[in-house]
Amino acid sequence: MTHIHADSISVASKVHHHESPHDWKRYFSFSTDHKVIGIQYLVLSFIFFLSVVF
């Protein structure tokens, strides 16, 4: 029987989570987080909507 030590195995569950930005300028800068991209899209589309309506 072969014994494998857990120290030599890389675990795929060690995923780096996205840090939430603390500043609104950093929040609306470049991001790869899909949730932040969705909010950026909604805010930008709302700004464009307001600029067309008024």
C-alpha positions as CSV (number, residue, x, y, z in Angstrom):
1,M,0.0,0.0,0.0
2,T,1.3,3.4,-0.9
3,H,1.2,6.3,1.6
4,I,0.8,9.8,0.3
5,H,1.5,12.7,2.5
6,A,-1.0,15.6,2.3
7,D,1.9,18.1,2.4
8,S,2.9,17.2,-1.1
9,I,-0.6,17.6,-2.7
10,S,-1.8,20.9,-4.0
11,V,-5.4,21.4,-3.2
12,A,-7.7,23.0,-5.8
13,S,-10.0,24.4,-3.2
14,K,-7.5,27.1,-2.3
15,V,-9.2,29.6,-4.6
16,H,-8.3,33.3,-4.3
17,H,-11.5,35.3,-3.6
18,H,-12.0,38.7,-5.0
19,E,-11.4,41.5,-2.5
20,S,-14.1,44.0,-2.4
21,P,-12.7,47.5,-3.0
22,H,-13.0,49.9,-0.1
23,D,-13.0,53.1,-2.2
24,W,-15.7,54.0,-4.8
25,K,-13.0,55.1,-7.3
26,R,-11.4,51.7,-7.1
27,Y,-14.8,50.0,-7.2
28,F,-15.6,51.7,-10.6
29,S,-12.1,51.1,-12.0
30,F,-11.0,48.0,-13.9
31,S,-12.2,44.8,-12.3
32,T,-12.5,41.1,-13.3
33,D,-15.2,40.3,-10.7
34,H,-18.4,39.5,-12.5
35,K,-20.5,41.1,-9.8
36,V,-18.6,44.4,-10.0
37,I,-18.8,44.3,-13.8
38,G,-22.6,43.9,-13.6
39,I,-23.0,46.8,-11.2
40,Q,-20.6,49.0,-13.4
41,Y,-22.8,48.1,-16.4
42,L,-26.0,49.1,-14.6
43,V,-24.6,52.4,-13.4
44,L,-23.2,53.3,-16.8
45,S,-26.4,52.4,-18.6
46,F,-28.4,54.5,-16.1
47,I,-26.1,57.4,-16.7
48,F,-26.5,57.1,-20.4
49,F,-30.3,56.8,-19.9
50,L,-30.3,60.0,-17.9
51,S,-28.1,61.8,-20.4
52,V,-30.6,61.0,-23.3
53,V,-33.8,61.7,-21.4
54,F,-32.6,65.1,-20.0
